[in-house]
Amino acid sequence: MTRSGHILIADDEESIRWALATALTGDGHTVEQVAGGEAALASLRRDRFDVAFVDIKMPDLDGLSVMQRAREAGVTTPMIIITAQNTMANTIEAMKLGAFDYVAKPFDLDAVSRLVQRVLEMPPVAAEAPPLAAETRQRFEIVGTTPAMQEIFKTIGRVAGTDATILIQGESGTGKELIARAIHSHSARAQGPFIALNCSAVPRDLLESELFGHERGAFTGATEQRPGVFEVASDGTLFLDEIGDMPLELQAKLLRVLQERELTRLGSREVIHVNCRIVAATNQDLERAVRENRFREDLFFRLRVVPITVPPLRQRRGDIPTLIDYFVQKMHREADTRVTSVSAEARALLYKHDWPGNVRELENTLLRAAVLAPGPTLMAHDLALAASEPAAARHDDLSLEDVVRLKLAEYFRQTGDVEPVNLYTLIMERVERPLIELTLERTRGNQLRAASILGINRNTLHKKITDLQITPKRKGSRDE
Protein backbone atom coordinates (compact mmCIF):
# COMPACT_ATOMS: atom_id res chain seq x y z
CA MET A 1 0.00 0.00 0.00
CA THR A 2 1.46 3.36 -1.05
CA ARG A 3 1.61 6.31 1.35
CA SER A 4 0.78 9.91 0.49
CA GLY A 5 2.99 12.77 1.58
CA HIS A 6 3.38 16.54 1.67
CA ILE A 7 6.00 17.52 -0.92
CA LEU A 8 7.87 20.75 -1.68
CA ILE A 9 9.08 21.50 -5.23
CA ALA A 10 11.62 24.33 -5.61
CA ASP A 11 12.67 25.12 -9.18
CA ASP A 12 12.83 28.33 -11.19
CA GLU A 13 11.59 26.51 -14.32
CA GLU A 14 7.79 26.54 -14.36
CA SER A 15 7.60 23.57 -16.74
CA ILE A 16 9.65 21.41 -14.35
CA ARG A 17 7.46 22.39 -11.39
CA TRP A 18 4.31 21.68 -13.38
CA ALA A 19 5.49 18.25 -14.58
CA LEU A 20 6.59 17.15 -11.10
CA ALA A 21 3.47 18.53 -9.41
CA THR A 22 1.17 16.87 -11.94
CA ALA A 23 2.83 13.49 -11.51
CA LEU A 24 2.99 13.65 -7.70
CA THR A 25 -0.55 14.93 -7.17
CA GLY A 26 -1.67 12.16 -9.50
CA ASP A 27 -0.06 9.74 -7.03
CA GLY A 28 -2.14 11.22 -4.21
CA HIS A 29 0.44 13.58 -2.69
CA THR A 30 -0.10 17.22 -1.74
CA VAL A 31 2.38 19.58 -3.36
CA GLU A 32 3.66 23.10 -2.65
CA GLN A 33 5.60 24.90 -5.38
CA VAL A 34 8.14 27.74 -5.07
CA ALA A 35 10.29 29.36 -7.74
CA GLY A 36 13.43 30.25 -5.78
CA GLY A 37 15.87 29.21 -3.09
CA GLU A 38 14.92 31.83 -0.51
CA ALA A 39 11.24 30.90 -0.84
CA ALA A 40 12.16 27.22 -0.49
CA LEU A 41 14.14 27.92 2.68
CA ALA A 42 11.24 29.90 4.13
CA SER A 43 8.80 27.07 3.36
CA LEU A 44 11.09 24.43 4.88
CA ARG A 45 11.42 26.48 8.08
CA ARG A 46 7.66 27.18 8.26
CA ASP A 47 6.05 23.86 7.33
CA ARG A 48 6.79 20.17 7.69
CA PHE A 49 7.38 18.33 4.41
CA ASP A 50 7.89 14.62 3.87
CA VAL A 51 10.10 15.22 0.80
CA ALA A 52 11.60 18.28 -0.88
CA PHE A 53 12.75 18.49 -4.52
CA VAL A 54 15.29 21.32 -4.79
CA ASP A 55 16.89 22.55 -8.02
CA ILE A 56 20.66 22.94 -7.73
CA LYS A 57 20.72 26.17 -9.76
CA MET A 58 18.27 28.96 -8.89
CA PRO A 59 18.78 32.72 -9.32
CA ASP A 60 18.62 33.88 -5.69
CA LEU A 61 19.91 30.91 -3.66
CA ASP A 62 21.29 27.66 -5.13
CA GLY A 63 20.02 24.27 -4.04
CA LEU A 64 23.15 23.27 -2.12
CA SER A 65 22.98 26.50 -0.09
CA VAL A 66 19.31 25.81 0.60
CA MET A 67 20.24 22.37 1.93
CA GLN A 68 23.10 23.65 4.07
CA ARG A 69 21.13 26.51 5.62
CA ALA A 70 18.12 24.26 6.19
CA ARG A 71 20.28 21.71 8.01
CA GLU A 72 21.85 24.45 10.11
CA ALA A 73 18.31 25.56 11.05
CA GLY A 74 17.48 22.02 12.20
CA VAL A 75 15.31 21.05 9.20
CA THR A 76 15.49 17.28 8.65
CA THR A 77 13.27 17.00 5.57
CA PRO A 78 14.74 14.44 3.13
CA MET A 79 15.85 16.40 0.06
CA ILE A 80 16.27 15.29 -3.53
CA ILE A 81 18.49 17.51 -5.66
CA ILE A 82 17.40 18.02 -9.27
CA THR A 83 19.85 19.35 -11.84
CA ALA A 84 20.67 19.76 -15.51
CA GLN A 85 24.40 19.55 -14.72
CA ASN A 86 25.21 16.13 -13.23
CA THR A 87 28.90 16.75 -12.60
CA MET A 88 31.10 14.91 -10.13
CA ALA A 89 31.52 17.95 -7.86
CA ASN A 90 27.77 18.68 -7.71
CA THR A 91 26.85 15.05 -7.04
CA ILE A 92 29.44 14.53 -4.29
CA GLU A 93 28.66 17.85 -2.60
CA ALA A 94 24.93 17.12 -2.61
CA MET A 95 25.44 13.72 -1.00
CA LYS A 96 27.91 15.18 1.54
CA LEU A 97 25.28 17.67 2.62
CA GLY A 98 22.86 14.82 3.19
CA ALA A 99 20.75 14.69 0.03
CA PHE A 100 18.55 11.60 -0.10
CA ASP A 101 19.29 11.33 -3.83
CA TYR A 102 20.37 13.30 -6.87
CA VAL A 103 18.47 13.16 -10.17
CA ALA A 104 19.35 14.73 -13.51
CA LYS A 105 16.97 16.39 -15.96
CA PRO A 106 15.17 15.17 -17.95
CA PHE A 107 13.96 12.58 -15.47
CA ASP A 108 11.56 9.65 -15.63
CA LEU A 109 8.42 10.58 -13.72
CA ASP A 110 7.70 6.95 -12.88
CA ALA A 111 11.18 6.73 -11.34
CA VAL A 112 10.48 9.93 -9.39
CA SER A 113 7.28 8.39 -8.01
CA ARG A 114 9.20 5.31 -6.87
CA LEU A 115 11.87 7.50 -5.29
CA VAL A 116 9.26 9.39 -3.27
CA GLN A 117 7.78 6.11 -2.04
CA ARG A 118 11.24 4.97 -0.92
CA VAL A 119 11.51 8.09 1.23
CA LEU A 120 8.00 7.73 2.67
CA GLU A 121 8.57 4.06 3.54
CA MET A 122 11.73 4.78 5.53
CA PRO A 123 11.61 5.10 9.33
CA PRO A 124 11.81 8.77 10.38
CA VAL A 125 15.25 8.40 11.98
CA ALA A 126 16.72 6.71 8.90
CA ALA A 127 15.37 9.44 6.65
CA GLU A 128 17.20 12.20 8.53
CA ALA A 129 20.29 13.62 6.90
CA PRO A 130 23.75 12.87 8.29
CA PRO A 131 25.76 15.72 9.81
CA LEU A 132 27.62 18.03 7.46
CA ALA A 133 31.04 16.90 6.36
CA ALA A 134 34.03 19.22 6.62
CA GLU A 135 34.62 21.47 3.61
CA THR A 136 37.61 20.60 1.48
CA ARG A 137 39.85 22.70 -0.73
CA GLN A 138 41.39 20.22 -3.13
CA ARG A 139 39.31 18.72 -5.95
CA PHE A 140 40.07 15.78 -8.21
CA GLU A 141 37.94 15.92 -11.33
CA ILE A 142 36.51 12.61 -12.50
CA VAL A 143 34.67 12.89 -15.80
CA GLY A 144 31.47 10.90 -16.08
CA THR A 145 27.77 11.56 -16.62
CA THR A 146 26.59 7.97 -17.18
CA PRO A 147 24.39 6.39 -14.46
CA ALA A 148 27.20 4.07 -13.32
CA MET A 149 29.57 6.99 -12.69
CA GLN A 150 26.86 9.04 -11.00
CA GLU A 151 26.31 6.20 -8.53
CA ILE A 152 30.05 6.23 -7.76
CA PHE A 153 29.92 9.99 -7.14
CA LYS A 154 26.94 9.50 -4.81
CA THR A 155 28.85 6.85 -2.87
CA ILE A 156 31.86 9.16 -2.51
CA GLY A 157 29.58 11.84 -1.10
CA ARG A 158 27.89 9.45 1.31
CA VAL A 159 31.13 8.04 2.75
CA ALA A 160 33.03 11.33 2.82
CA GLY A 161 32.21 12.05 6.46
CA THR A 162 33.09 8.56 7.69
CA ASP A 163 36.27 6.55 8.17
CA ALA A 164 34.80 3.41 6.61
CA THR A 165 37.29 1.19 4.76
CA ILE A 166 36.66 1.16 1.02
CA LEU A 167 37.54 -1.42 -1.66
CA ILE A 168 37.65 -0.12 -5.23
CA GLN A 169 37.56 -2.80 -7.92
CA GLY A 170 37.95 -2.32 -11.65
CA GLU A 171 40.17 -2.98 -14.64
CA SER A 172 43.52 -1.23 -15.06
CA GLY A 173 43.18 2.30 -16.34
CA THR A 174 39.64 2.92 -15.09
CA GLY A 175 40.72 5.60 -12.59
CA LYS A 176 40.72 3.76 -9.27
CA GLU A 177 43.41 5.96 -7.73
CA LEU A 178 41.61 9.08 -8.92
CA ILE A 179 38.50 7.88 -7.07
CA ALA A 180 40.59 7.19 -3.96
CA ARG A 181 42.01 10.71 -4.11
CA ALA A 182 38.52 12.15 -4.53
CA ILE A 183 37.36 10.24 -1.43
CA HIS A 184 40.29 11.69 0.52
CA SER A 185 39.85 15.25 -0.75
CA HIS A 186 36.16 15.29 0.25
CA SER A 187 36.72 13.68 3.66
CA ALA A 188 37.35 15.15 7.09
CA ARG A 189 40.98 14.00 6.63
CA ALA A 190 41.54 16.17 3.56
CA GLN A 191 44.15 18.30 5.34
CA GLY A 192 46.14 15.15 6.16
CA PRO A 193 48.43 13.24 3.77
CA PHE A 194 47.31 10.95 0.97
CA ILE A 195 49.84 8.10 0.76
CA ALA A 196 49.68 5.59 -2.10
CA LEU A 197 51.48 2.23 -2.13
CA ASN A 198 51.35 -0.10 -5.12
CA CYS A 199 51.61 -3.56 -3.57
CA SER A 200 52.61 -5.14 -6.88
CA ALA A 201 55.47 -2.68 -7.50
CA VAL A 202 57.38 -3.43 -4.28
CA PRO A 203 59.54 -6.59 -4.04
CA ARG A 204 57.95 -9.19 -1.75
CA ASP A 205 60.86 -9.12 0.71
CA LEU A 206 60.59 -5.33 1.11
CA LEU A 207 56.79 -4.95 1.17
CA GLU A 208 56.46 -5.67 4.91
CA SER A 209 58.98 -2.94 5.68
CA GLU A 210 57.16 -0.51 3.36
CA LEU A 211 53.92 -1.20 5.17
CA PHE A 212 54.97 -1.30 8.80
CA GLY A 213 58.42 0.29 8.89
CA HIS A 214 61.66 -1.03 10.41
CA GLU A 215 64.33 -0.26 12.98
CA ARG A 216 68.00 0.12 12.22
CA GLY A 217 69.61 -3.31 11.87
CA ALA A 218 66.29 -5.13 11.46
CA PHE A 219 67.65 -6.77 8.29
CA THR A 220 70.61 -6.50 5.95
CA GLY A 221 70.63 -3.02 4.46
CA ALA A 222 68.49 -1.44 7.20
CA THR A 223 70.98 1.28 8.07
CA GLU A 224 68.49 3.62 9.71
CA GLN A 225 65.07 3.66 11.31
CA ARG A 226 62.26 4.14 8.82
CA PRO A 227 58.49 4.52 9.38
CA GLY A 228 56.09 2.55 7.19
CA VAL A 229 53.23 3.96 5.14
CA PHE A 230 50.73 3.39 7.97
CA GLU A 231 52.66 5.87 10.11
CA VAL A 232 53.35 8.31 7.28
CA ALA A 233 49.61 8.39 6.46
CA SER A 234 48.64 9.29 10.04
CA ASP A 235 45.59 11.62 10.14
CA GLY A 236 45.16 11.07 6.42
CA THR A 237 44.36 8.31 3.91
CA LEU A 238 46.41 5.24 3.00
CA PHE A 239 45.71 3.93 -0.50
CA LEU A 240 46.78 0.31 -0.98
CA ASP A 241 46.74 -0.24 -4.74
CA GLU A 242 46.77 -3.73 -6.30
CA ILE A 243 45.96 -5.28 -2.93
CA GLY A 244 45.22 -8.58 -4.69
CA ASP A 245 48.96 -9.06 -5.32
CA MET A 246 49.86 -8.99 -1.63
CA PRO A 247 51.47 -12.28 -0.45
CA LEU A 248 49.30 -14.43 1.84
CA GLU A 249 51.74 -14.22 4.76
CA LEU A 250 51.51 -10.41 4.72
CA GLN A 251 47.72 -10.49 4.39
CA ALA A 252 47.49 -11.98 7.90
CA LYS A 253 49.65 -9.18 9.33
CA LEU A 254 47.68 -6.53 7.47
CA LEU A 255 44.43 -7.98 8.82
CA ARG A 256 45.71 -7.70 12.38
CA VAL A 257 46.67 -4.06 11.90
CA LEU A 258 43.23 -3.28 10.48
CA GLN A 259 41.53 -5.06 13.38
CA GLU A 260 43.67 -3.78 16.24
CA ARG A 261 44.61 -0.41 14.74
CA GLU A 262 48.19 -0.87 15.95
CA LEU A 263 51.48 -2.23 14.62
CA THR A 264 55.13 -2.84 15.48
CA ARG A 265 57.99 -1.98 13.16
CA LEU A 266 60.31 -4.76 12.01
CA GLY A 267 62.99 -5.26 14.64
CA SER A 268 61.01 -3.47 17.36
CA ARG A 269 58.61 -4.33 20.18
CA GLU A 270 57.15 -0.85 20.51
CA VAL A 271 53.42 -0.74 19.76
CA ILE A 272 52.42 2.13 17.47
CA HIS A 273 48.78 3.13 17.14
CA VAL A 274 47.43 3.55 13.60
CA ASN A 275 45.26 6.53 12.70
CA CYS A 276 44.57 6.55 8.97
CA ARG A 277 41.70 5.77 6.67
CA ILE A 278 42.22 2.72 4.42
CA VAL A 279 41.20 2.67 0.76
CA ALA A 280 42.26 -0.44 -1.17
CA ALA A 281 42.05 -1.16 -4.89
CA THR A 282 42.54 -4.09 -7.23
CA ASN A 283 42.04 -5.08 -10.85
CA GLN A 284 41.51 -8.70 -9.79
CA ASP A 285 38.34 -10.59 -8.94
CA LEU A 286 38.95 -10.91 -5.21
CA GLU A 287 35.95 -13.17 -4.63
CA ARG A 288 37.46 -15.64 -7.09
CA ALA A 289 40.85 -15.22 -5.41
CA VAL A 290 39.22 -16.11 -2.09
CA ARG A 291 37.70 -19.26 -3.60
CA GLU A 292 41.10 -20.22 -4.98
CA ASN A 293 42.77 -19.59 -1.59
CA ARG A 294 44.91 -16.79 -3.02
CA PHE A 295 43.33 -14.13 -0.80
CA ARG A 296 42.13 -14.35 2.79
CA GLU A 297 38.38 -14.27 3.15
CA ASP A 298 38.50 -12.42 6.48
CA LEU A 299 40.72 -9.70 4.98
CA PHE A 300 38.43 -9.42 1.95
CA PHE A 301 35.43 -8.66 4.15
CA ARG A 302 37.47 -6.33 6.35
CA LEU A 303 38.46 -4.29 3.27
CA ARG A 304 35.08 -4.48 1.55
CA VAL A 305 33.09 -2.45 4.07
CA VAL A 306 32.08 -0.08 1.27
CA PRO A 307 32.60 -1.59 -2.20
CA ILE A 308 32.97 0.57 -5.31
CA THR A 309 33.10 -1.12 -8.71
CA VAL A 310 34.39 1.04 -11.57
CA PRO A 311 33.02 -0.11 -14.94
CA PRO A 312 35.39 -0.42 -17.92
CA LEU A 313 35.14 2.32 -20.52
CA ARG A 314 33.51 -0.03 -23.04
CA GLN A 315 30.55 -0.37 -20.63
CA ARG A 316 30.10 3.40 -20.28
CA ARG A 317 30.67 4.65 -23.80
CA GLY A 318 28.33 7.54 -23.11
CA ASP A 319 31.23 9.18 -21.25
CA ILE A 320 33.64 8.97 -24.20
CA PRO A 321 32.54 12.23 -25.94
CA THR A 322 32.86 14.14 -22.66
CA LEU A 323 36.23 12.54 -21.93
CA ILE A 324 37.49 13.46 -25.41
CA ASP A 325 36.62 17.13 -24.89
CA TYR A 326 38.06 17.11 -21.37
CA PHE A 327 41.40 15.61 -22.40
CA VAL A 328 41.77 17.80 -25.51
CA GLN A 329 41.21 20.94 -23.43
CA LYS A 330 43.56 19.68 -20.72
CA MET A 331 46.33 18.90 -23.23
CA HIS A 332 45.93 22.24 -24.98
CA ARG A 333 46.15 24.00 -21.62
CA GLU A 334 48.84 21.94 -19.86
CA ALA A 335 50.92 20.41 -22.68
CA ASP A 336 50.58 23.40 -25.02
CA THR A 337 49.38 21.24 -27.93
CA ARG A 338 47.83 23.00 -30.91
CA VAL A 339 44.79 20.68 -31.08
CA THR A 340 41.57 22.28 -29.86
CA SER A 341 38.92 20.13 -31.58
CA VAL A 342 38.25 16.61 -32.87
CA SER A 343 36.59 15.81 -36.21
CA ALA A 344 33.36 13.82 -36.39
CA GLU A 345 35.12 10.90 -38.10
CA ALA A 346 37.80 10.77 -35.40
CA ARG A 347 35.15 10.91 -32.68
CA ALA A 348 33.31 8.01 -34.28
CA LEU A 349 36.49 5.90 -34.27
CA LEU A 350 37.24 6.77 -30.66
CA TYR A 351 33.67 5.96 -29.64
CA LYS A 352 33.70 2.53 -31.26
CA HIS A 353 37.15 1.45 -30.10
CA ASP A 354 37.36 -1.38 -27.54
CA TRP A 355 39.67 0.50 -25.10
CA PRO A 356 41.23 -2.47 -23.26
CA GLY A 357 43.37 0.08 -21.39
CA ASN A 358 40.27 2.09 -20.50
CA VAL A 359 40.44 5.83 -19.71
CA ARG A 360 44.22 5.81 -19.39
CA GLU A 361 44.54 4.40 -22.92
CA LEU A 362 42.11 7.00 -24.28
CA GLU A 363 44.09 9.82 -22.67
CA ASN A 364 47.42 8.50 -23.99
CA THR A 365 45.97 7.96 -27.47
CA LEU A 366 44.71 11.55 -27.59
CA LEU A 367 47.98 12.94 -26.22
CA ARG A 368 50.08 11.07 -28.80
CA ALA A 369 47.78 12.20 -31.62
CA ALA A 370 47.64 15.81 -30.36
CA VAL A 371 51.44 16.06 -30.15
CA LEU A 372 51.92 14.78 -33.72
CA ALA A 373 48.87 16.32 -35.40
CA PRO A 374 49.76 19.03 -37.99
CA GLY A 375 46.68 21.17 -37.40
CA PRO A 376 44.24 22.36 -34.71
CA THR A 377 41.67 19.65 -35.49
CA LEU A 378 42.38 16.01 -34.73
CA MET A 379 41.50 13.93 -37.79
CA ALA A 380 40.77 10.21 -38.08
CA HIS A 381 44.13 9.54 -39.79
CA ASP A 382 45.93 11.16 -36.82
CA LEU A 383 44.81 8.34 -34.53
CA ALA A 384 46.85 5.18 -34.03
CA LEU A 385 44.24 2.65 -32.95
CA ALA A 386 44.52 -1.13 -32.95
CA ALA A 387 42.92 -2.74 -36.00
CA SER A 388 41.13 -5.43 -33.97
CA GLU A 389 37.36 -5.58 -34.10
CA PRO A 390 35.95 -3.12 -31.55
CA ALA A 391 33.58 -4.30 -28.84
CA ALA A 392 30.97 -1.88 -30.16
CA ALA A 393 30.73 -3.90 -33.36
CA ARG A 394 30.07 -7.08 -31.39
CA HIS A 395 27.77 -5.41 -28.86
CA ASP A 396 29.63 -7.32 -26.14
CA ASP A 397 29.69 -5.72 -22.69
CA LEU A 398 27.53 -2.83 -23.88
CA SER A 399 24.81 -1.29 -21.74
CA LEU A 400 21.32 -0.80 -23.14
CA GLU A 401 22.05 2.94 -23.33
CA ASP A 402 25.15 2.28 -25.44
CA VAL A 403 23.28 -0.03 -27.84
CA VAL A 404 20.54 2.59 -28.33
CA ARG A 405 23.17 5.30 -28.89
CA LEU A 406 24.96 3.22 -31.53
CA LYS A 407 21.72 2.36 -33.32
CA LEU A 408 20.68 6.02 -33.31
CA ALA A 409 24.05 7.10 -34.70
CA GLU A 410 23.67 4.51 -37.47
CA TYR A 411 20.12 5.73 -38.17
CA PHE A 412 21.29 9.35 -38.51
CA ARG A 413 24.07 8.30 -40.87
CA GLN A 414 21.55 6.47 -43.05
CA THR A 415 19.11 9.40 -43.18
CA GLY A 416 21.85 11.83 -44.18
CA ASP A 417 20.50 15.36 -44.65
CA VAL A 418 16.86 14.26 -44.40
CA GLU A 419 15.36 15.46 -41.10
CA PRO A 420 13.64 12.58 -39.21
CA VAL A 421 9.99 13.04 -38.26
CA ASN A 422 8.49 12.01 -34.88
CA LEU A 423 11.81 10.45 -33.88
CA TYR A 424 10.98 10.38 -30.17
CA THR A 425 7.77 8.42 -30.73
CA LEU A 426 9.52 6.08 -33.15
CA ILE A 427 12.35 5.25 -30.74
CA MET A 428 10.08 4.90 -27.70
CA GLU A 429 7.85 2.48 -29.58
CA ARG A 430 10.88 0.39 -30.61
CA VAL A 431 12.04 0.22 -26.98
CA GLU A 432 8.66 -0.17 -25.29
CA ARG A 433 7.38 -2.96 -27.51
CA PRO A 434 10.04 -5.60 -26.70
CA LEU A 435 10.15 -4.42 -23.08
CA ILE A 436 6.42 -4.97 -22.58
CA GLU A 437 6.25 -8.12 -24.71
CA LEU A 438 9.09 -9.84 -22.84
CA THR A 439 7.72 -8.78 -19.46
CA LEU A 440 4.28 -10.15 -20.34
CA GLU A 441 5.95 -13.33 -21.54
CA ARG A 442 7.70 -13.65 -18.19
CA THR A 443 4.41 -13.18 -16.29
CA ARG A 444 2.53 -15.51 -18.69
CA GLY A 445 0.23 -12.66 -19.70
CA ASN A 446 -0.56 -11.49 -16.16
CA GLN A 447 -0.84 -7.72 -16.62
CA LEU A 448 -1.00 -6.94 -12.89
CA ARG A 449 2.32 -8.69 -12.26
CA ALA A 450 3.82 -7.17 -15.43
CA ALA A 451 2.84 -3.66 -14.30
CA SER A 452 4.45 -4.34 -10.92
CA ILE A 453 7.71 -5.52 -12.55
CA LEU A 454 7.76 -2.51 -14.87
CA GLY A 455 6.99 -0.14 -12.02
CA ILE A 456 4.04 1.50 -13.79
CA ASN A 457 0.30 1.70 -13.14
CA ARG A 458 -1.81 -1.19 -14.49
CA ASN A 459 -4.00 1.28 -16.45
CA THR A 460 -0.85 2.78 -18.00
CA LEU A 461 0.28 -0.70 -19.06
CA HIS A 462 -3.15 -1.51 -20.53
CA LYS A 463 -3.09 1.73 -22.57
CA LYS A 464 0.40 0.98 -23.91
CA ILE A 465 -0.65 -2.56 -24.88
CA THR A 466 -3.59 -1.09 -26.80
CA ASP A 467 -1.58 1.73 -28.44
CA LEU A 468 1.24 -0.61 -29.49
CA GLN A 469 -1.26 -3.30 -30.60
CA ILE A 470 0.42 -5.93 -28.47
CA THR A 471 -1.43 -9.23 -28.02
CA PRO A 472 -0.60 -10.70 -24.60
CA LYS A 473 -0.01 -14.44 -24.92
CA ARG A 474 -0.44 -16.92 -22.12
CA LYS A 475 1.95 -19.85 -21.95
CA GLY A 476 0.51 -22.82 -23.73
CA SER A 477 -1.84 -20.81 -25.97
CA ARG A 478 -2.33 -21.83 -29.59
CA ASP A 479 -0.76 -18.60 -30.79
CA GLU A 480 2.64 -19.56 -29.40
C-alpha positions, 0 to 999 in steps of 0.5 A: 500500500502506497503512502501519500505525503506533503512535498515541496518543489523548488525550481525556477523553471515553471515547466519542471514544477508543473510536470513534477506537481502533476505526476505527484498529485496524481499519485495522491500527494499534496504539493507546494511549489516555489520558484526560488531558493529563498522561498524554499528555505522559508517554506522548509522552516515554516512547514513540515514536508515529507520530501523536498525536490530542490533545483541545484541552480536557482537565481537567488539561492542555489540548491546546495545552499538551501540544503546547508542553511536548512540543516543548520536551522534544524530542518530534517526534511529528506531532500532530492536535488534536481539538476541539468548539470550532473557533474562529479563535484555537484553530485558529491557535494549534494550527498555530503550535505545529506541529500537523499538522492540526486536526479538529472533532468530530464527525469523519468516521472515513474522513477520519481514516483518510486523515489518518493515512495522509498523516502515515505517508507523509511523510518523517520530516523533513517530518513534524517540527513547525516551531519555536514562533512568538513569542507575541502579545498582540493578537488580531483575531477573525475569525468562521467555523466553515465548512471554508473559513474553518477552512482560512484559519485553518490557513494563518494559523497555518502562516505566522505564524512566517515572513516569506513574502509573502502575497496575499489575494484575495476580494470587497469586504467579505469581511474581507481586511484583518482576515485581514492584521491577524490574520497580523501579530498572530500573527507574530514581527513583532507588536510592530512596526507594521501599516501599511495602504495602499489603492492605489486610494484614493491619486491615481496621481501621489502613490502612488509617494511614498506607497510609497517616500517623497520628499525635500524639493523632489522635486516641486511641493508636497514641502516636507519630507522624508517616509518612505514606507510601506515605511520606516514599516512597518520591523520590522512588516507592510505591507498593500498593499490593492487591489494590482490597481489599482496602475499598471503603471509603479509595479508594476515599481518595486514588484517591484524593491523586493520583489526587492532589499529596498531602495529610494530615496526620490524625489529622493534617491540614498541606498539604504534597506534594507527590513525589513517583511513584505508582505501584499497584497490585491485584489478583482480576478482577478489571473490574468485581469489578467495575461492582459490585460496589466493586471498584471505576471506576475512581480509576481503570482508574487512576491506570491503566495508564499502565496495565501489566497482568502476566499470570499464570504458567499453561499458560506459561509452556515453562518457567517451565524448565528454572525456574526449573534450576534457582531455583535448582541453587539458592537453591544450592547456597543460601540454601546449598542444595546438589541437583544440577540436576533434573531427566527427570521423575521429570521434566516431572511431574513438567511440567505437574502439574497444579500449582495453586500457580504459580511460588511461589508454584513451588519454594516452591515445589523444595525447600522442595524436595531439602532439603529432597532429599538424593542425588544430583539429584532430582527424581520423588519420591522426589516430593510431588505434589497434585494428582489432574488431571493436567491442561496439561492433560485437555489442559485447559488454555494452549497456542498453544505453550504449546499444541505443546510442549506436543504433541512433548514430547509425540511423542518422548516418543512413538518413543523411541530410533528411530530417527525421519526423516524430523520432521520439515516438519512433524510438520509444515504440521500438524500446517499449514494444520488446520491453512490454512483450518480454515482461508479459511473456515472463508473467505468462500474460498477467498484466497486474504482475507485469505492471508491478515488474515494470513499475508503472500503473496497471492502467498505463500498461493496458493503454500501452498494450492497446496503443502498441497493438500488443497481443498478450499471450499466455503460456501454452496458448495456440498462438505460441 
